[in-house]
């Protein structure tokens, strides 16, 4: 596999990859057609003072293109931003399959594993 097909990254600011690897949890509807991926970033670089700016969304990028969500919430501890909670929602089986291809690439590059509860 060549390097261009094995790249996957997450960005909160265009052109800046987020190095913090999130915990990702998936939920699907009973019929499996819709669902969500919930990302939990602890102390992401996007919240550092030198990078501080308005975060309006998260973009997942790989060789197939981009997936975007605007559902991003900051978590605060003693008035200081400490984490980000992001939700990506899909509404079709094709959207789910596309997300899973991204997730598999991202997991492989960042040493993530998969487990069912």
URBELDA-V829917 format. One record per helix or strand. SS is the DSSP state (H for helix, E for strand). FROM is the first residue (numbers start at 1). LEN is the number of residues. If there is no record, write none. Layout:
ss=SS from=FROM len=LEN
ss=SS from=FROM len=LEN
This chain:
ss=H from=3 len=4
ss=E from=8 len=6
ss=E from=16 len=2
ss=E from=23 len=6
ss=E from=35 len=8
ss=H from=45 len=3
ss=H from=49 len=3
ss=E from=58 len=5
ss=E from=65 len=5
ss=E from=72 len=6
ss=E from=80 len=11
ss=H from=93 len=18
